[in-house]
Amino acid sequence: MNLVVCIDGKPYFHNVQLDIIENDKIHQVIFNHSLQMVMDNASECHIYLKKDSTIDEYIKNLEFLIALKKGNRIDIGGFIQGETPKLDDEDDALNSELIFFKKIQALLQYLHVTKEVKVESLSEETLNGLLLLHDTILLGHHLCDEEKLERDLIGNIAIGPYHFFLMRIQKKGREFVFKDPFHDNMNCQMSVAGSSKFNASLALWLAVNGNENADNIDYQAVKDSITKLPYCSDLSGAVIKFILVFLKKYDDEKNPDILSCVESIAAWLYLCDKSVINHLNLLQCIYRERVLTKEEQDVLISYNHSQTDNKILAGINILLNNRAEYQYYLNKMNEDDLVEFQGYPIYHLTQQNMIRA
């Protein structure tokens, strides 16, 4: 039976289920998979709270238990009505647990983390690490290292199952803070192979050292950061690498936010530099969304007649769904070129049955 449970008239859970045994006796109330109430008799019961739930679910269960302790009357779909049962848990313990997990929840929400992790899988060390991160990112508290830090850094920090792309900013002596780059100005400067420095974005660091697997990526902020840069030729290589890395990430995860971000960046790059490579990268983004138009296919056919690089020709024919032709150009590649091409996301289209008949 799917019912609503209310404390003093306020609803807390829907789809509550009753476990009814012989003689229509209610044996158990199942609020959700992690919270049950076992009826010992008409006036006594035991509450069982498990941690096989997400942080959001666990917080809702804690809020319900606190309301249950403070409330006067409980109503479970009209089947159980009366005074709220007495719980053994101390009020301070429940409140402290709730405050602690609300801080963790606030941190993950601020960092745009959507990964669902069970509370039972979070060790005490992980939880304390998340609390420290909450205090430094949201409250500005300084952390302290064993040695004096040499410089500011940006990169991946792992805390238990979570991976965060963060900036570590030096303060006095051994003190430092972490900041989330997606909430701050992501502009920076880069140089390539000894070139002069040019304006870039911290978001481009996501495409190196496995940073693309961070759990806190804000794709709207990434898109805005990169597409508002002043274009220069030195920037192009880093942006292309970003496009290729995150297209492969999209193919693995099928997150539409990733594809939308990458397509916008690819469109911006092609607008700045109308090279064949940039156009192919834009078209392979579009290909993942829909069938290419006749006009788009005509452009690819024209490239097919003007290009000589086997990797480019194979990519063109993949997008044109010409199986025999792209296989022909694969066979013409030497071993190094073939290995390189097989690492490109355009080759993923042939491996994930995304080539259209």
Summary of the structure (lengths in Angstrom):
residues: 357
radius of gyration: 27.7
end to end distance: 48.4
largest distance: 84.4
contacts: 1031
relative contact order: 0.06
helix: 49%
strand: 21%
